[in-house]
């Protein structure tokens, strides 16, 4: 009887010790997402339905300095791949990359089947969202022999006065990341060292947030046209933009 009592006491002691012993190790803390709390604006230039409604896209709007068309159809490769589709694909990949880093993303259009919005409305959407930085995604229709990326920056025009310096800083970061990660050279026909100040674009004239417009490639150049249609290239382009946005918003 004594032996049974001793064994029972020992088992009780072991159970009690286990209940007050070391707690299971907590799960490793997840690293903070670098863009948590930030708002990023993306404007995929043009729209796939613009071709079908010239009356809408040709109506004049104020671009901050003068009247210009609400929008255009954009350019295309010689094979018919449209700029609107390229812009939207890159923007979609970019949005996914930014959301993965914790950012709230505002896009001026969410499909490639509509018309517009007009260029002044696009600026308004991103301004009202209080974006911390914004990017207008485009591809150029330059001379067939021209190659490379150009980044268009705002010129002081009233509404954008306070974001000129920040926009230029973002442009330099973006140019470095984009060329390094995509292999696309700096434009040999537009701007100086890849940067192009522009005072005739509503998206830049009317912005109240740091913003640039990137002409990712020349769609009329055969070599660049062959690359830009590939999802792998579009993903790299988006990844470079995401890296630039993170470096701009969260410098180490």
BALOBA-1460 file (C-alpha; in Angstrom, 3 decimals):
// residues 252
<rec num="1" residu="x" x="0.000" y="0.000" z="0.000"/>
<rec num="2" residu="x" x="2.851" y="2.339" z="0.858"/>
<rec num="3" residu="x" x="4.499" y="1.657" z="-2.509"/>
<rec num="4" residu="x" x="1.304" y="2.470" z="-4.381"/>
<rec num="5" residu="x" x="0.873" y="5.666" z="-2.370"/>
<rec num="6" residu="x" x="4.469" y="6.715" z="-3.113"/>
<rec num="7" residu="x" x="4.020" y="6.124" z="-6.830"/>
<rec num="8" residu="x" x="0.801" y="8.132" z="-6.879"/>
<rec num="9" residu="x" x="2.500" y="10.977" z="-5.021"/>
<rec num="10" residu="x" x="5.382" y="10.942" z="-7.483"/>
<rec num="11" residu="x" x="3.036" y="11.056" z="-10.481"/>
<rec num="12" residu="x" x="1.122" y="13.957" z="-8.949"/>
<rec num="13" residu="x" x="4.353" y="15.836" z="-8.340"/>
<rec num="14" residu="x" x="5.488" y="15.301" z="-11.899"/>
<rec num="15" residu="x" x="2.134" y="16.495" z="-13.259"/>
<rec num="16" residu="x" x="2.256" y="19.576" z="-11.064"/>
<rec num="17" residu="x" x="5.793" y="20.330" z="-12.152"/>
<rec num="18" residu="x" x="4.827" y="19.996" z="-15.773"/>
<rec num="19" residu="x" x="1.915" y="22.381" z="-15.375"/>
<rec num="20" residu="x" x="4.186" y="25.039" z="-13.876"/>
<rec num="21" residu="x" x="7.237" y="24.293" z="-15.985"/>
<rec num="22" residu="x" x="8.573" y="26.137" z="-19.013"/>
<rec num="23" residu="x" x="5.860" y="27.434" z="-21.332"/>
<rec num="24" residu="x" x="6.083" y="26.467" z="-24.986"/>
<rec num="25" residu="x" x="8.390" y="28.772" z="-26.921"/>
<rec num="26" residu="x" x="6.397" y="31.573" z="-28.587"/>
<rec num="27" residu="x" x="6.191" y="31.603" z="-32.357"/>
<rec num="28" residu="x" x="8.882" y="33.768" z="-33.935"/>
<rec num="29" residu="x" x="7.715" y="37.335" z="-34.425"/>
<rec num="30" residu="x" x="6.922" y="38.139" z="-38.034"/>
<rec num="31" residu="x" x="9.031" y="40.970" z="-39.455"/>
<rec num="32" residu="x" x="7.108" y="44.208" z="-39.787"/>
<rec num="33" residu="x" x="5.962" y="44.956" z="-43.315"/>
<rec num="34" residu="x" x="8.007" y="47.916" z="-44.497"/>
<rec num="35" residu="x" x="5.143" y="49.813" z="-46.130"/>
<rec num="36" residu="x" x="2.581" y="49.325" z="-43.373"/>
<rec num="37" residu="x" x="0.616" y="52.558" z="-42.937"/>
<rec num="38" residu="x" x="1.686" y="53.987" z="-46.298"/>
<rec num="39" residu="x" x="-0.624" y="54.841" z="-49.211"/>
<rec num="40" residu="x" x="0.692" y="54.434" z="-52.759"/>
<rec num="41" residu="x" x="-1.016" y="55.634" z="-55.940"/>
<rec num="42" residu="x" x="-0.744" y="53.876" z="-59.297"/>
<rec num="43" residu="x" x="-2.029" y="55.328" z="-62.550"/>
<rec num="44" residu="x" x="-1.898" y="52.801" z="-65.422"/>
<rec num="45" residu="x" x="-1.968" y="55.147" z="-68.401"/>
<rec num="46" residu="x" x="-4.823" y="55.100" z="-70.949"/>
<rec num="47" residu="x" x="-7.456" y="52.315" z="-70.996"/>
<rec num="48" residu="x" x="-8.337" y="49.440" z="-73.292"/>
<rec num="49" residu="x" x="-11.739" y="50.869" z="-74.189"/>
<rec num="50" residu="x" x="-10.480" y="54.296" z="-75.221"/>
<rec num="51" residu="x" x="-10.329" y="53.206" z="-78.852"/>
<rec num="52" residu="x" x="-14.106" y="52.732" z="-78.848"/>
<rec num="53" residu="x" x="-15.120" y="56.163" z="-77.550"/>
<rec num="54" residu="x" x="-13.238" y="58.990" z="-79.275"/>
<rec num="55" residu="x" x="-15.981" y="61.446" z="-78.368"/>
<rec num="56" residu="x" x="-15.250" y="60.977" z="-74.680"/>
<rec num="57" residu="x" x="-11.468" y="60.885" z="-74.749"/>
<rec num="58" residu="x" x="-11.151" y="63.825" z="-77.149"/>
<rec num="59" residu="x" x="-13.181" y="66.254" z="-75.060"/>
<rec num="60" residu="x" x="-10.981" y="69.026" z="-73.619"/>
<rec num="61" residu="x" x="-9.997" y="69.220" z="-69.942"/>
<rec num="62" residu="x" x="-7.772" y="71.611" z="-68.013"/>
<rec num="63" residu="x" x="-4.286" y="70.234" z="-67.423"/>
<rec num="64" residu="x" x="-3.109" y="72.959" z="-65.070"/>
<rec num="65" residu="x" x="-1.714" y="75.216" z="-67.786"/>
<rec num="66" residu="x" x="-3.952" y="74.779" z="-70.820"/>
<rec num="67" residu="x" x="-6.704" y="72.655" z="-72.285"/>
<rec num="68" residu="x" x="-5.862" y="69.239" z="-73.685"/>
<rec num="69" residu="x" x="-7.681" y="66.028" z="-74.590"/>
<rec num="70" residu="x" x="-9.259" y="64.043" z="-71.763"/>
<rec num="71" residu="x" x="-7.069" y="61.056" z="-72.670"/>
<rec num="72" residu="x" x="-5.622" y="59.217" z="-75.662"/>
<rec num="73" residu="x" x="-5.545" y="55.631" z="-76.829"/>
<rec num="74" residu="x" x="-1.821" y="55.329" z="-76.167"/>
<rec num="75" residu="x" x="0.626" y="53.669" z="-78.501"/>
<rec num="76" residu="x" x="1.203" y="50.028" z="-79.473"/>
<rec num="77" residu="x" x="3.878" y="47.716" z="-80.804"/>
<rec num="78" residu="x" x="4.039" y="47.057" z="-84.547"/>
<rec num="79" residu="x" x="2.407" y="43.722" z="-83.704"/>
<rec num="80" residu="x" x="-0.598" y="45.442" z="-82.130"/>
<rec num="81" residu="x" x="0.104" y="44.907" z="-78.426"/>
<rec num="82" residu="x" x="-1.325" y="48.021" z="-76.796"/>
<rec num="83" residu="x" x="0.291" y="50.338" z="-74.343"/>
<rec num="84" residu="x" x="-2.907" y="50.309" z="-72.277"/>
<rec num="85" residu="x" x="-2.561" y="46.552" z="-71.751"/>
<rec num="86" residu="x" x="1.128" y="46.782" z="-70.895"/>
<rec num="87" residu="x" x="0.518" y="49.604" z="-68.419"/>
<rec num="88" residu="x" x="-2.306" y="47.717" z="-66.729"/>
<rec num="89" residu="x" x="-0.371" y="44.460" z="-66.443"/>
<rec num="90" residu="x" x="2.632" y="46.157" z="-64.849"/>
<rec num="91" residu="x" x="0.346" y="48.116" z="-62.517"/>
<rec num="92" residu="x" x="-1.404" y="44.927" z="-61.410"/>
<rec num="93" residu="x" x="1.882" y="43.214" z="-60.595"/>
<rec num="94" residu="x" x="3.076" y="46.345" z="-58.807"/>
<rec num="95" residu="x" x="-0.080" y="46.526" z="-56.721"/>
<rec num="96" residu="x" x="0.433" y="42.924" z="-55.566"/>
<rec num="97" residu="x" x="4.045" y="43.631" z="-54.603"/>
<rec num="98" residu="x" x="3.091" y="46.728" z="-52.607"/>
<rec num="99" residu="x" x="0.172" y="45.071" z="-50.820"/>
<rec num="100" residu="x" x="2.511" y="42.258" z="-49.804"/>
<rec num="101" residu="x" x="4.667" y="44.893" z="-48.102"/>
<rec num="102" residu="x" x="1.679" y="46.265" z="-46.200"/>
<rec num="103" residu="x" x="0.816" y="49.314" z="-48.319"/>
<rec num="104" residu="x" x="-2.663" y="50.541" z="-49.124"/>
<rec num="105" residu="x" x="-2.784" y="50.937" z="-52.899"/>
<rec num="106" residu="x" x="-5.064" y="53.265" z="-54.851"/>
<rec num="107" residu="x" x="-5.386" y="52.714" z="-58.620"/>
<rec num="108" residu="x" x="-6.995" y="55.095" z="-61.076"/>
<rec num="109" residu="x" x="-8.492" y="52.170" z="-62.982"/>
<rec num="110" residu="x" x="-8.970" y="48.522" z="-62.039"/>
<rec num="111" residu="x" x="-9.695" y="46.941" z="-65.445"/>
<rec num="112" residu="x" x="-8.468" y="47.330" z="-69.006"/>
<rec num="113" residu="x" x="-11.935" y="47.253" z="-70.529"/>
<rec num="114" residu="x" x="-13.237" y="50.727" z="-69.730"/>
<rec num="115" residu="x" x="-12.847" y="54.273" z="-71.000"/>
<rec num="116" residu="x" x="-10.815" y="56.913" z="-69.172"/>
<rec num="117" residu="x" x="-10.876" y="58.310" z="-66.593"/>
<rec num="118" residu="x" x="-9.730" y="61.672" z="-67.904"/>
<rec num="119" residu="x" x="-6.225" y="62.804" z="-67.035"/>
<rec num="120" residu="x" x="-7.410" y="65.503" z="-64.629"/>
<rec num="121" residu="x" x="-9.642" y="63.010" z="-62.835"/>
<rec num="122" residu="x" x="-6.740" y="60.585" z="-62.465"/>
<rec num="123" residu="x" x="-4.725" y="63.244" z="-60.655"/>
<rec num="124" residu="x" x="-7.720" y="64.059" z="-58.475"/>
<rec num="125" residu="x" x="-8.201" y="60.418" z="-57.460"/>
<rec num="126" residu="x" x="-4.622" y="60.100" z="-56.222"/>
<rec num="127" residu="x" x="-4.575" y="63.522" z="-54.559"/>
<rec num="128" residu="x" x="-7.799" y="62.895" z="-52.635"/>
<rec num="129" residu="x" x="-6.523" y="59.519" z="-51.462"/>
<rec num="130" residu="x" x="-3.654" y="61.270" z="-49.686"/>
<rec num="131" residu="x" x="-1.072" y="59.057" z="-51.316"/>
<rec num="132" residu="x" x="2.459" y="59.251" z="-49.969"/>
<rec num="133" residu="x" x="3.863" y="58.744" z="-53.454"/>
<rec num="134" residu="x" x="2.372" y="58.006" z="-56.869"/>
<rec num="135" residu="x" x="3.555" y="56.639" z="-60.183"/>
<rec num="136" residu="x" x="2.072" y="57.017" z="-63.667"/>
<rec num="137" residu="x" x="2.963" y="53.935" z="-65.728"/>
<rec num="138" residu="x" x="3.385" y="54.348" z="-69.490"/>
<rec num="139" residu="x" x="5.367" y="53.104" z="-72.483"/>
<rec num="140" residu="x" x="6.545" y="55.363" z="-75.264"/>
<rec num="141" residu="x" x="5.958" y="55.398" z="-79.005"/>
<rec num="142" residu="x" x="9.290" y="56.854" z="-80.037"/>
<rec num="143" residu="x" x="11.468" y="56.511" z="-83.137"/>
<rec num="144" residu="x" x="12.132" y="52.875" z="-84.153"/>
<rec num="145" residu="x" x="15.841" y="53.316" z="-83.489"/>
<rec num="146" residu="x" x="15.305" y="54.775" z="-80.030"/>
<rec num="147" residu="x" x="15.653" y="52.708" z="-76.892"/>
<rec num="148" residu="x" x="15.413" y="53.040" z="-73.165"/>
<rec num="149" residu="x" x="13.522" y="54.337" z="-70.166"/>
<rec num="150" residu="x" x="12.728" y="57.974" z="-69.427"/>
<rec num="151" residu="x" x="11.208" y="59.346" z="-66.241"/>
<rec num="152" residu="x" x="9.108" y="62.476" z="-66.502"/>
<rec num="153" residu="x" x="9.094" y="64.850" z="-63.541"/>
<rec num="154" residu="x" x="6.845" y="67.802" z="-62.651"/>
<rec num="155" residu="x" x="7.749" y="71.456" z="-63.102"/>
<rec num="156" residu="x" x="6.489" y="73.918" z="-60.470"/>
<rec num="157" residu="x" x="3.006" y="74.973" z="-61.482"/>
<rec num="158" residu="x" x="1.126" y="76.004" z="-58.356"/>
<rec num="159" residu="x" x="-0.662" y="72.865" z="-57.076"/>
<rec num="160" residu="x" x="2.519" y="70.812" z="-57.320"/>
<rec num="161" residu="x" x="4.963" y="73.399" z="-55.896"/>
<rec num="162" residu="x" x="5.495" y="71.569" z="-52.609"/>
<rec num="163" residu="x" x="6.287" y="68.180" z="-54.148"/>
<rec num="164" residu="x" x="8.835" y="69.101" z="-56.823"/>
<rec num="165" residu="x" x="11.890" y="68.185" z="-54.772"/>
<rec num="166" residu="x" x="10.411" y="64.937" z="-53.471"/>
<rec num="167" residu="x" x="9.278" y="63.952" z="-56.963"/>
<rec num="168" residu="x" x="12.776" y="64.467" z="-58.353"/>
<rec num="169" residu="x" x="14.274" y="62.419" z="-55.539"/>
<rec num="170" residu="x" x="11.828" y="59.605" z="-56.281"/>
<rec num="171" residu="x" x="12.676" y="59.854" z="-59.990"/>
<rec num="172" residu="x" x="16.383" y="59.327" z="-59.337"/>
<rec num="173" residu="x" x="15.703" y="56.333" z="-57.103"/>
<rec num="174" residu="x" x="13.297" y="54.831" z="-59.632"/>
<rec num="175" residu="x" x="15.685" y="55.292" z="-62.537"/>
<rec num="176" residu="x" x="18.434" y="53.461" z="-60.668"/>
<rec num="177" residu="x" x="16.250" y="50.543" z="-59.574"/>
<rec num="178" residu="x" x="14.524" y="50.183" z="-62.931"/>
<rec num="179" residu="x" x="17.634" y="50.117" z="-65.079"/>
<rec num="180" residu="x" x="19.442" y="47.765" z="-62.691"/>
<rec num="181" residu="x" x="16.593" y="45.277" z="-62.315"/>
<rec num="182" residu="x" x="15.241" y="45.216" z="-65.878"/>
<rec num="183" residu="x" x="18.352" y="45.803" z="-67.947"/>
<rec num="184" residu="x" x="16.568" y="48.534" z="-69.910"/>
<rec num="185" residu="x" x="19.067" y="51.312" z="-70.679"/>
<rec num="186" residu="x" x="18.521" y="55.012" z="-70.120"/>
<rec num="187" residu="x" x="16.710" y="56.558" z="-73.058"/>
<rec num="188" residu="x" x="18.944" y="57.572" z="-75.950"/>
<rec num="189" residu="x" x="16.362" y="59.917" z="-77.452"/>
<rec num="190" residu="x" x="14.345" y="61.524" z="-74.644"/>
<rec num="191" residu="x" x="15.532" y="63.747" z="-71.799"/>
<rec num="192" residu="x" x="18.927" y="64.128" z="-70.199"/>
<rec num="193" residu="x" x="20.382" y="61.163" z="-68.309"/>
<rec num="194" residu="x" x="16.947" y="59.563" z="-68.244"/>
<rec num="195" residu="x" x="15.070" y="62.477" z="-66.624"/>
<rec num="196" residu="x" x="12.590" y="64.723" z="-68.445"/>
<rec num="197" residu="x" x="10.982" y="67.749" z="-66.723"/>
<rec num="198" residu="x" x="7.494" y="68.234" z="-68.220"/>
<rec num="199" residu="x" x="5.043" y="71.090" z="-67.740"/>
<rec num="200" residu="x" x="2.314" y="69.980" z="-70.157"/>
<rec num="201" residu="x" x="0.912" y="66.862" z="-68.475"/>
<rec num="202" residu="x" x="-2.102" y="67.043" z="-66.181"/>
<rec num="203" residu="x" x="-0.912" y="64.154" z="-64.031"/>
<rec num="204" residu="x" x="2.234" y="66.075" z="-63.109"/>
<rec num="205" residu="x" x="0.896" y="69.632" z="-63.211"/>
<rec num="206" residu="x" x="-2.052" y="68.901" z="-60.920"/>
<rec num="207" residu="x" x="-0.408" y="66.559" z="-58.450"/>
<rec num="208" residu="x" x="-0.225" y="67.497" z="-54.784"/>
<rec num="209" residu="x" x="1.713" y="64.326" z="-53.882"/>
<rec num="210" residu="x" x="5.203" y="63.242" z="-54.964"/>
<rec num="211" residu="x" x="4.767" y="61.713" z="-58.404"/>
<rec num="212" residu="x" x="6.592" y="60.793" z="-61.608"/>
<rec num="213" residu="x" x="5.611" y="59.323" z="-64.955"/>
<rec num="214" residu="x" x="7.750" y="56.473" z="-66.249"/>
<rec num="215" residu="x" x="8.038" y="55.667" z="-69.950"/>
<rec num="216" residu="x" x="9.171" y="52.088" z="-69.388"/>
<rec num="217" residu="x" x="10.260" y="51.215" z="-72.936"/>
<rec num="218" residu="x" x="9.897" y="52.333" z="-76.532"/>
<rec num="219" residu="x" x="7.129" y="50.163" z="-77.958"/>
<rec num="220" residu="x" x="8.132" y="51.019" z="-81.538"/>
<rec num="221" residu="x" x="11.616" y="49.566" z="-81.098"/>
<rec num="222" residu="x" x="11.633" y="45.949" z="-82.261"/>
<rec num="223" residu="x" x="14.009" y="44.675" z="-79.563"/>
<rec num="224" residu="x" x="12.099" y="46.334" z="-76.738"/>
<rec num="225" residu="x" x="8.742" y="45.291" z="-78.186"/>
<rec num="226" residu="x" x="9.836" y="41.654" z="-78.100"/>
<rec num="227" residu="x" x="10.623" y="41.931" z="-74.386"/>
<rec num="228" residu="x" x="7.790" y="44.049" z="-73.085"/>
<rec num="229" residu="x" x="5.028" y="41.580" z="-74.010"/>
<rec num="230" residu="x" x="6.484" y="38.899" z="-71.734"/>
<rec num="231" residu="x" x="4.969" y="38.519" z="-68.246"/>
<rec num="232" residu="x" x="8.470" y="37.882" z="-66.872"/>
<rec num="233" residu="x" x="9.591" y="41.317" z="-68.009"/>
<rec num="234" residu="x" x="6.440" y="42.983" z="-66.761"/>
<rec num="235" residu="x" x="6.962" y="41.393" z="-63.349"/>
<rec num="236" residu="x" x="10.569" y="42.626" z="-63.217"/>
<rec num="237" residu="x" x="9.458" y="46.103" z="-64.172"/>
<rec num="238" residu="x" x="6.880" y="46.054" z="-61.377"/>
<rec num="239" residu="x" x="9.383" y="44.679" z="-58.874"/>
<rec num="240" residu="x" x="11.812" y="47.482" z="-59.675"/>
<rec num="241" residu="x" x="9.080" y="50.063" z="-59.109"/>
<rec num="242" residu="x" x="8.123" y="48.466" z="-55.808"/>
<rec num="243" residu="x" x="11.770" y="48.508" z="-54.722"/>
<rec num="244" residu="x" x="12.049" y="52.191" z="-55.635"/>
<rec num="245" residu="x" x="8.844" y="53.085" z="-53.812"/>
<rec num="246" residu="x" x="10.015" y="51.282" z="-50.687"/>
<rec num="247" residu="x" x="13.429" y="52.950" z="-50.836"/>
<rec num="248" residu="x" x="11.745" y="56.345" z="-51.242"/>
<rec num="249" residu="x" x="9.218" y="55.907" z="-48.436"/>
<rec num="250" residu="x" x="11.343" y="53.896" z="-46.019"/>
<rec num="251" residu="x" x="14.992" y="54.811" z="-46.551"/>
<rec num="252" residu="x" x="17.241" y="52.700" z="-44.372"/>
